Amino acid sequence: AEHLDFDHYIPSFASATGDEILEGVNYASGSAGIRNDTGSHLGYRIYLGKQLENHKVTISRIADLLGNTTSAKNHLNKCLFIVGIGSNDYINNFLMPNVYQSSHLYSPSQYATLLIQQYS
């Protein structure tokens, strides 16, 4: 945030209210992954699919704030989207054979292909 000259951090989806969402929303969730079960041994986390559902809610809220979906699309076309996800699918899933079955079911390359398919 500092390197992009933002004067504050982007609020989380859970805490963003009103016009704040027009400046950005953070959907991040510690230990979450592309796969729904990744990190489940660590407790509650918001996996990628749920984060995408939350983004749809944000789009709807932006459309309400700006008056219509066309204005919302125009606004979103000017936004910067950053997604960093996938490392937990290895650290807190594939590399934990005592907790998760993924390394028993897939070779490393098969698992990588699976993650790419689910991500896209």
C-alpha positions as CSV (number, residue, x, y, z in Angstrom):
1,A,0.0,0.0,0.0
2,E,2.8,2.4,0.9
3,H,4.7,1.8,-2.4
4,L,1.5,2.6,-4.4
5,D,1.0,5.8,-2.4
6,F,-2.1,4.7,-0.7
7,D,-2.8,6.6,2.5
8,H,-4.6,3.7,4.1
9,Y,-5.1,-0.1,3.8
10,I,-8.0,-1.5,1.8
11,P,-10.7,-2.7,4.2
12,S,-11.7,-6.4,4.4
13,F,-14.9,-7.6,2.8
14,A,-16.4,-8.2,6.2
15,S,-15.7,-4.6,7.5
16,A,-16.1,-2.5,4.3
17,T,-19.2,-0.3,4.4
18,G,-20.8,2.3,2.2
19,D,-18.6,4.2,-0.2
20,E,-15.5,2.5,1.2
21,I,-16.0,-0.3,-1.3
22,L,-15.4,2.1,-4.2
23,E,-11.8,2.4,-3.1
24,G,-11.3,-1.4,-2.8
25,V,-12.0,-4.5,-0.9
26,N,-9.7,-7.1,0.5
27,Y,-11.0,-10.7,0.3
28,A,-7.8,-12.3,1.7
29,S,-8.1,-15.1,4.3
30,G,-5.2,-16.7,6.0
31,S,-4.6,-20.4,5.2
32,A,-7.2,-20.4,2.4
33,G,-6.5,-22.0,-0.9
34,I,-7.8,-22.7,-4.3
35,R,-9.3,-26.0,-3.0
36,N,-12.1,-25.7,-0.5
37,D,-10.5,-28.1,2.0
38,T,-7.1,-26.4,2.1
39,G,-6.2,-25.2,5.6
40,S,-9.3,-26.7,7.2
41,H,-7.2,-28.2,10.0
42,L,-6.4,-24.6,11.0
43,G,-10.0,-23.5,11.5
44,Y,-12.3,-21.2,9.7
45,R,-11.0,-19.7,6.4
46,I,-12.5,-18.3,3.3
47,Y,-11.5,-20.4,0.3
48,L,-11.3,-19.0,-3.2
49,G,-14.8,-20.0,-4.3
50,K,-16.3,-18.1,-1.3
51,Q,-14.0,-15.1,-2.0
52,L,-15.4,-15.0,-5.6
53,E,-19.0,-15.2,-4.2
54,N,-18.1,-12.2,-1.9
55,H,-16.8,-10.3,-5.0
56,K,-20.1,-10.8,-6.7
57,V,-21.8,-9.2,-3.6
58,T,-19.3,-6.3,-3.9
59,I,-20.2,-5.8,-7.5
60,S,-23.9,-5.7,-6.6
61,R,-23.2,-3.1,-3.9
62,I,-21.2,-1.0,-6.3
63,A,-24.0,-1.1,-8.8
64,D,-26.4,0.0,-6.1
65,L,-24.1,2.8,-5.1
66,L,-23.5,4.0,-8.6
67,G,-27.1,3.5,-9.8
68,N,-26.7,0.8,-12.4
69,T,-24.5,-2.1,-13.6
70,T,-23.0,-0.2,-16.5
71,S,-21.6,2.4,-14.1
72,A,-20.3,-0.4,-11.9
73,K,-18.6,-2.1,-14.9
74,N,-17.0,1.2,-15.9
75,H,-15.8,1.7,-12.3
76,L,-14.4,-1.9,-12.1
77,N,-12.6,-1.5,-15.4
78,K,-10.4,1.2,-13.8
79,C,-9.6,-1.0,-10.8
80,L,-6.4,-3.0,-10.1
81,F,-7.1,-6.6,-9.1
82,I,-4.4,-8.6,-7.4
83,V,-4.8,-12.3,-6.6
84,G,-2.2,-14.3,-4.7
85,I,-3.4,-17.8,-3.9
86,G,-2.2,-21.3,-4.2
87,S,0.8,-21.7,-1.9
88,N,-1.4,-22.9,0.9
89,D,-2.7,-25.7,-1.4
90,Y,0.8,-27.1,-1.1
91,I,1.9,-26.0,2.4
92,N,-1.5,-26.7,4.2
93,N,-2.7,-29.6,2.0
94,F,-0.5,-31.5,-0.4
95,L,2.6,-31.5,1.9
96,M,0.5,-32.8,4.9
97,P,-0.2,-36.4,4.0
98,N,-1.2,-37.2,7.6
99,V,-4.0,-34.7,7.4
100,Y,-5.0,-34.5,3.7
101,Q,-5.4,-37.3,1.1
102,S,-4.3,-35.1,-1.9
103,S,-0.7,-36.4,-2.0
104,H,-2.0,-40.0,-1.9
105,L,-4.4,-39.3,-4.8
106,Y,-2.3,-37.2,-7.1
107,S,1.3,-37.0,-8.3
108,P,2.9,-33.5,-8.0
109,S,2.2,-32.8,-11.6
110,Q,-1.4,-34.1,-11.4
111,Y,-2.0,-31.9,-8.4
112,A,-0.6,-28.8,-10.2
113,T,-2.9,-29.5,-13.1
114,L,-5.8,-29.9,-10.8
115,L,-5.0,-26.5,-9.1
116,I,-4.7,-24.8,-12.4
117,Q,-8.0,-26.2,-13.6
118,Q,-9.8,-25.2,-10.4
119,Y,-8.2,-21.7,-10.5
120,S,-9.2,-21.1,-14.0
